[in-house]
Amino acid sequence: MDEFASLQQSIERLIRIKCSNYKEDYIKRRILSRMRLTNTADFEAYHKYLLANPQEHDLLRNALTINVTKFFRDPEVFEVIRREILPDLARRKNAIRIWCAGCSTGEEPYSLAILAHELMALHQNVTITIHATDIDTGVLQKAMAGIYDRKTLENVDERRLRKHFIAHEDGTFEVRPHLKNLVKFREHDLMSGVPISRYLDAVTCRNVTIYFTEKQKNDLTHLFHSALAVDGYYVIGKTEYLAREVEHLFVPYNAVQKVLRKAA
């Protein structure tokens, strides 16, 4: 067995990330970035460093599960959710459930919570629950704390900022309790093949699958299809797509903003 394969085995055992689900070039790039920061010369040296330094486990996990996001990333997508998807669901049911998969540090589920809070103010008989999941417990802790810097909030206007956030003296902003109460965070591995629930009304999984193999992307498409109710919505990243093998599972709703609906 070569040293890179041996290192991957240790990553899967220690960090619980299945390397074979990611493109090999991506895994190597992220490990090389940690090698530069730890001054290790090759995969063998980094492997020894990883085994000898438990604190490196979390640092490598963070490197492999890149978490770059902000509130209302791709604002046009959220406009479709605000103007079309949520009102449509509110017309059809009183209890709406949304799964934000790969939620990272919480910016996306809290963005959805802002829209949900605004809709529930107009439809007081409607309740919305947002299930937000990620494999990385470190980012989930940050998400539950709900504290963000101003740059992350650049797409949040002043009215929403005052209404939904508490300004701290250090320049950060904390999500108010009325939004936190709408979001249920939990650890979940998308590679498990098990959805967090069934008969969900919408799933968002944006900018997550771009690092996965084609097989894993297709498996995830089946997973989300099984999790959604009839006519449920599936929102993917602007650069993502469904492979030909699974595109029959969904029909385009808004092709430009990459919003799909579960096929009958």
C-alpha positions as CSV (number, residue, x, y, z in Angstrom):
1,M,0.0,0.0,0.0
2,D,1.4,3.4,-0.9
3,E,1.7,6.1,1.7
4,F,-1.2,8.3,0.4
5,A,-3.6,5.3,0.6
6,S,-2.4,4.6,4.1
7,L,-2.9,8.2,5.1
8,Q,-6.5,8.0,3.7
9,Q,-7.2,5.0,5.8
10,S,-6.1,6.9,9.0
11,I,-8.2,9.9,7.9
12,E,-11.3,7.7,7.6
13,R,-10.6,6.0,11.0
14,L,-9.7,9.2,13.0
15,I,-11.8,11.9,11.3
16,R,-14.7,9.8,10.0
17,I,-14.6,11.3,6.5
18,K,-14.7,8.7,3.7
19,C,-12.1,9.9,1.3
20,S,-13.4,7.7,-1.6
21,N,-16.5,9.9,-1.7
22,Y,-14.4,12.9,-2.8
23,K,-12.3,13.5,-5.9
24,E,-8.7,12.4,-5.3
25,D,-7.3,15.7,-6.6
26,Y,-9.5,17.6,-4.1
27,I,-8.3,15.4,-1.2
28,K,-4.7,15.8,-2.2
29,R,-5.0,19.6,-2.5
30,R,-6.5,20.0,1.0
31,I,-3.9,17.7,2.6
32,L,-1.1,19.6,0.8
33,S,-2.4,22.8,2.3
34,R,-2.1,21.2,5.8
35,M,1.4,19.9,4.9
36,R,2.6,23.4,4.1
37,L,1.2,24.7,7.4
38,T,2.7,21.8,9.5
39,N,6.1,21.9,7.7
40,T,5.8,18.2,6.7
41,A,7.7,17.2,3.5
42,D,5.5,14.4,2.1
43,F,2.5,12.2,2.8
44,E,4.5,9.9,5.0
45,A,5.7,12.7,7.2
46,Y,2.3,14.3,7.4
47,H,0.8,10.9,8.3
48,K,3.2,10.6,11.2
49,Y,2.4,14.1,12.3
50,L,-1.4,13.4,12.1
51,L,-1.0,10.3,14.3
52,A,1.2,12.1,16.9
53,N,-0.9,15.4,17.1
54,P,-4.6,14.9,18.0
55,Q,-5.2,18.6,17.6
56,E,-4.5,18.3,13.9
57,H,-7.6,16.1,13.5
58,D,-10.0,19.0,13.7
59,L,-7.8,21.2,11.6
60,L,-7.7,18.6,8.8
61,R,-11.4,18.0,9.1
62,N,-12.0,21.7,8.6
63,A,-9.7,21.8,5.6
64,L,-11.5,18.8,4.0
65,T,-15.0,20.2,4.6
66,I,-14.5,23.8,3.4
67,N,-17.0,26.1,5.0
68,V,-17.2,29.3,2.9
69,T,-20.6,31.0,3.1
70,K,-22.5,34.1,4.0
71,F,-26.1,35.3,4.5
72,F,-28.3,35.3,1.4
73,R,-25.5,34.0,-0.8
74,D,-26.8,34.3,-4.4
75,P,-29.6,36.7,-3.4
76,E,-31.7,35.8,-6.5
77,V,-32.1,32.3,-5.3
78,F,-33.5,33.5,-2.0
79,E,-35.9,35.8,-3.9
80,V,-37.4,32.8,-5.6
81,I,-37.7,31.1,-2.2
82,R,-39.3,34.2,-0.7
83,R,-41.6,35.2,-3.5
84,E,-42.6,31.8,-4.9
85,I,-41.6,28.7,-2.9
86,L,-42.6,29.6,0.6
87,P,-46.0,31.2,-0.5
88,D,-46.8,28.1,-2.5
89,L,-46.1,25.8,0.4
90,A,-48.1,28.0,2.8
91,R,-51.1,27.7,0.4
92,R,-50.9,24.0,0.5
93,K,-50.1,23.2,4.2
94,N,-49.9,24.6,7.7
95,A,-46.7,22.9,8.8
96,I,-43.7,23.4,6.5
97,R,-40.4,21.4,7.0
98,I,-37.2,22.4,5.2
99,W,-33.8,20.5,5.3
100,C,-30.7,22.6,4.9
101,A,-28.1,19.9,4.2
102,G,-24.4,20.8,4.6
103,C,-25.4,23.9,6.6
104,S,-21.8,24.9,7.6
105,T,-21.7,27.7,10.2
106,G,-25.4,28.5,9.8
107,E,-25.6,31.4,7.5
108,E,-27.9,29.6,5.0
109,P,-30.4,28.2,7.5
110,Y,-30.7,31.5,9.3
111,S,-31.2,33.2,6.0
112,L,-34.1,30.8,5.4
113,A,-35.3,31.5,9.0
114,I,-35.5,35.2,8.2
115,L,-37.8,34.5,5.2
116,A,-39.8,32.0,7.2
117,H,-40.3,34.5,10.0
118,E,-41.6,37.1,7.5
119,L,-44.0,34.6,5.9
120,M,-45.3,33.4,9.3
121,A,-46.1,37.1,10.1
122,L,-48.5,37.1,7.1
123,H,-49.8,33.6,7.6
124,Q,-50.3,33.1,11.3
125,N,-51.7,29.6,10.9
126,V,-48.4,28.4,9.3
127,T,-45.4,27.0,11.1
128,I,-42.0,26.4,9.5
129,T,-39.2,24.2,10.9
130,I,-35.7,24.3,9.4
131,H,-33.6,21.2,9.9
132,A,-29.9,22.2,9.5
133,T,-27.3,19.5,9.3
134,D,-23.5,19.1,8.8
135,I,-20.9,16.4,9.4
136,D,-18.6,18.9,11.2
137,T,-19.5,19.4,14.8
138,G,-17.2,22.4,15.1
139,V,-19.1,24.4,12.6
140,L,-22.4,23.3,14.1
141,Q,-21.3,24.8,17.5
142,K,-20.6,28.1,15.7
143,A,-23.9,27.9,14.0
144,M,-25.8,27.3,17.2
145,A,-24.0,30.3,18.8
146,G,-25.2,32.4,15.9
147,I,-22.5,35.1,16.1
148,Y,-21.3,36.7,12.8
149,D,-19.1,39.5,11.6
150,R,-20.4,42.4,9.4
151,K,-18.9,41.1,6.2
152,T,-20.8,37.8,6.4
153,L,-24.0,40.0,6.7
154,E,-23.3,42.2,3.8
155,N,-26.5,41.0,2.0
156,V,-28.7,41.7,5.0
157,D,-30.3,45.1,4.8
158,E,-30.5,47.4,7.8
159,R,-34.1,46.7,8.6
160,R,-33.5,43.0,8.8
161,L,-30.3,43.5,10.7
162,R,-32.1,45.5,13.4
163,K,-35.0,43.1,13.6
164,H,-33.2,39.8,13.6
165,F,-29.8,40.5,15.2
166,I,-28.3,41.8,18.4
167,A,-25.3,44.2,17.8
168,H,-22.4,43.5,20.1
169,E,-19.7,46.0,21.2
170,D,-17.0,44.1,19.4
171,G,-18.7,44.7,16.0
172,T,-20.3,41.2,15.8
173,F,-24.0,40.4,15.5
174,E,-25.9,37.6,17.2
175,V,-29.0,36.0,15.8
176,R,-32.0,36.7,18.0
177,P,-33.8,33.9,19.7
178,H,-36.9,34.1,17.5
179,L,-34.8,32.9,14.6
180,K,-32.8,30.4,16.6
181,N,-36.0,28.8,17.6
182,L,-36.9,28.1,14.0
183,V,-33.7,26.1,13.2
184,K,-32.9,22.7,14.6
185,F,-29.2,21.9,14.2
186,R,-27.8,18.4,14.3
187,E,-24.9,16.3,13.1
188,H,-25.5,14.3,10.0
189,D,-23.3,12.6,7.5
190,L,-24.7,12.9,4.0
191,M,-22.7,9.8,3.0
192,S,-24.8,7.7,5.4
193,G,-27.5,7.3,2.8
194,V,-30.2,8.0,5.4
195,P,-32.3,11.2,5.2
196,I,-33.0,13.1,8.4
197,S,-36.7,12.7,7.8
198,R,-39.3,11.9,5.1
199,Y,-42.0,13.9,3.4
200,L,-40.0,17.1,3.7
201,D,-41.3,20.1,1.7
202,A,-37.9,21.5,0.6
203,V,-34.3,20.6,0.6
204,T,-31.4,23.0,0.0
205,C,-28.0,21.5,-0.6
206,R,-25.9,24.2,-2.3
207,N,-22.2,24.2,-3.1
208,V,-21.6,21.0,-1.2
209,T,-21.5,18.3,-3.9
210,I,-19.0,20.0,-6.2
211,Y,-16.2,18.1,-4.3
212,F,-17.9,14.7,-4.6
213,T,-17.5,11.9,-7.1
214,E,-20.1,11.4,-9.7
215,K,-21.4,8.3,-8.0
216,Q,-21.7,10.1,-4.7
217,K,-23.6,13.0,-6.3
218,N,-26.0,10.5,-7.8
219,D,-26.5,8.8,-4.5
220,L,-27.3,12.1,-2.8
221,T,-29.8,12.9,-5.5
222,H,-31.6,9.7,-4.7
223,L,-31.3,10.5,-1.0
224,F,-33.0,13.9,-1.4
225,H,-35.6,12.5,-3.7
226,S,-36.6,9.9,-1.1
227,A,-36.7,12.6,1.6
228,L,-39.1,15.0,-0.2
229,A,-42.8,14.9,-0.3
230,V,-44.7,15.0,-3.6
231,D,-44.0,18.3,-5.4
232,G,-41.2,19.1,-2.9
233,Y,-38.6,21.6,-3.9
234,Y,-34.8,20.9,-4.3
235,V,-32.4,23.8,-4.4
236,I,-28.8,23.2,-5.6
237,G,-25.8,25.4,-6.1
238,K,-25.5,27.7,-9.1
239,T,-22.6,25.7,-10.6
240,E,-24.1,22.2,-9.8
241,Y,-26.1,20.0,-12.0
242,L,-27.9,16.6,-12.0
243,A,-26.2,13.8,-14.0
244,R,-28.2,12.1,-16.8
245,E,-28.6,9.0,-14.7
246,V,-30.7,10.9,-12.1
247,E,-32.2,13.9,-13.9
248,H,-35.5,12.1,-14.3
249,L,-36.0,12.3,-10.5
250,F,-36.6,16.0,-10.7
251,V,-38.2,18.6,-13.1
252,P,-36.9,22.1,-13.5
253,Y,-38.8,24.8,-11.6
254,N,-36.4,27.7,-12.2
255,A,-33.5,26.5,-14.3
256,V,-31.5,29.7,-13.9
257,Q,-31.6,29.7,-10.1
258,K,-31.2,25.9,-10.0
259,V,-34.5,25.2,-8.3
260,L,-36.1,21.8,-9.0
261,R,-39.2,19.9,-8.0
262,K,-39.6,16.3,-7.2
263,A,-41.0,14.4,-10.2
264,A,-44.2,12.4,-9.8
